[in-house]
Amino acid sequence: LQRAYGRPGHFNRLEKTLVWSHWLWFLVPHGTVLYVLARHPDRFGRTAAHIYGTFDLGLIGYWAVPTAPPWYAAERGLMDDGELPAVRRMMVEYGEQFWKSGWQPLYGVLGGNPLAAMPSLHFALSVMAARMLAETGPVAGALGVAYTATLGVALVYLGEHYVIDLLAGLAVTEAVRRGAPHVAPALQAVSRSVQALEAAARP
């Protein structure tokens, strides 16, 4: 995709949009939870549990099977087929161009773990956020779906993830959604136990 539609050192409007959709992801999971808390407080517990359950399960995948994303594999020469560039990390290229001297400090905070690609938590959490937003109404749901679709394209086009990473993220989302009713009673029992301990510890 990059070779077919991109040009090193140049970013068209679509590519800029894709980069920004990737950057804005950091606001999406927490922003969804805050939106539900403010507009639909009766759904807050369910929304928070689903979104952060997805995050936690995805982290287990990172720890169990560390996996390099396309840009990292290319950087290490593992995707070299004689044609350059193998895969560009366009987010970094555009970040250096847009943020200039501010990019390195910013990237130092948001750069993340280069061996945390499978499953794609970016995609998994966006899918779950879209599902939770859809439960609050059609407009919020449509915005969530539109963002998730844009991000899915961005993650692959920008060299951040393989398609299989996104599919694994989708599987995590579905596992949490389908499993939630079955584990909810046990989690509620743990919550009650913790609350009892807190009450007993108060003077």
Sequence and secondary structure as in RCSB ss.txt:
>XXXX:A:sequence
LQRAYGRPGHFNRLEKTLVWSHWLWFLVPHGTVLYVLARHPDRFGRTAAHIYGTFDLGLIGYWAVPTAPPWYAAE
RGLMDDGELPAVRRMMVEYGEQFWKSGWQPLYGVLGGNPLAAMPSLHFALSVMAARMLAETGPVAGALGVAYTAT
LGVALVYLGEHYVIDLLAGLAVTEAVRRGAPHVAPALQAVSRSVQALEAAARP
>XXXX:A:secstr
 HHHH BTTB  HHHHHHHHHHHGGGGHHHHHHHHHHHH GGGHHHHHHHHHHHHHHHHHHHHHS B  HHHHHH
TTTT  SSS S   HHHHHHHHHHGGGHHHHHHHH   TTB SS HHHHHHHHHHHHHHTT HHHHHHHHHHHHH
HHHHHHHTTS  HHHHHHHHHHHHHHHHHHHHHHHHHHHHHHHHHHHHHHH  
